[in-house]
């Protein structure tokens, strides 16, 4: 194995000095270079973005895949297929699986029996619900989960790397500052202390001009060489100042790189905003489809119940104002129950009745009347009308209304 021992030792020394500097800063024994306030705000904003993106991503995955075991298995399967660069196979949703079980049960019980025919009806609509759910899951994964995951696994890793590098550059800068401070203190201390050369006997030289004039004068011969200790300390100060300038330059350059990356968080927010809107739209479409399918299922079940209960309700159905299969408040409907139950009530002499709306209902076309829960309307029937529907009036508004949304009053 080829490796550089000197480089390894140097890296270990740098790591140790950074660790010492970091520890002393935490203990309050060393000064720390503060970052620019604007950069500090950008870092704080980026950290918050990362933390909340992780939470939203995890909880959205739980929402789309509530079972933790299935969720873990799905993620592992997704990871494997992604590494193999293959398309992830489509899995049946829980509603689709339930619908398939119902269809299989209907084959065994007999499709002509009331229970079997109802199983087929409900099973088909369960599969439709499952198909809508699968489409919703695929849309949410592509439009919402993938962008959030790409940010955490891509952009944020780059930002984290540059942040760590900035922190290392700051520690190196503070180490150089501390080293320069110590060198200057040592130089000042050495300059203030008496030099051993000052205690030696001075070299006195007789001046030639004074000797010629008859006067004897002694001049002190200056030392040609400076103190070796002061020279070493001065060189140490110069070296520390040079290292400080280099460290300051590297720190400023890294701070600028980190700042540019962090300012891109605003673009990330805009991207996530669009993804959030797409997710909400996908949810709206999904729940709208589910509501539509369930309304159709309800109508199918009532139609099936009418067909089964028709022979048992001939007496009550002689009154054309209100069919016998939908008239009692709170009555339950079942496609497999041959007895429709006490649904018929005698209408008033005018042929119209008051009804209380149980649930909100949105009209599908101009022939229908939209309803609001708990409101009172006037209802009646007309010859040849589908027994699942009545004519409803509210003021000047008139239109068809579904019987199952009403509670008929006396």
HELIX and SHEET records of a PDB file:
HELIX    1   1 UNK A    5  UNK A   26  1                                  22    
HELIX    2   2 UNK A   37  UNK A   64  1                                  28    
HELIX    3   3 UNK A   68  UNK A   83  1                                  16    
HELIX    4   4 UNK A   94  UNK A  109  1                                  16    
HELIX    5   5 UNK A  114  UNK A  140  1                                  27    
HELIX    6   6 UNK A  141  UNK A  145  3                                   5    
HELIX    7   7 UNK A  146  UNK A  150  1                                   5    
HELIX    8   8 UNK A  151  UNK A  155  3                                   5    
HELIX    9   9 UNK A  156  UNK A  192  1                                  37    
HELIX   10  10 UNK A  196  UNK A  199  5                                   4    
HELIX   11  11 UNK A  208  UNK A  212  1                                   5    
HELIX   12  12 UNK A  228  UNK A  263  1                                  36    
HELIX   13  13 UNK A  265  UNK A  309  1                                  45    
HELIX   14  14 UNK A  310  UNK A  312  5                                   3    
HELIX   15  15 UNK A  316  UNK A  318  5                                   3    
HELIX   16  16 UNK A  403  UNK A  405  5                                   3    
SHEET    1   A 2 UNK A 204  UNK A 206  0                                        
SHEET    2   A 2 UNK A 218  UNK A 220 -1                                        
SHEET    1   B 5 UNK A 397  UNK A 402  0                                        
SHEET    2   B 5 UNK A 389  UNK A 394 -1                                        
SHEET    3   B 5 UNK A 376  UNK A 380 -1                                        
SHEET    4   B 5 UNK A 353  UNK A 357 -1                                        
SHEET    5   B 5 UNK A 406  UNK A 408 -1                                        
END                                                                             
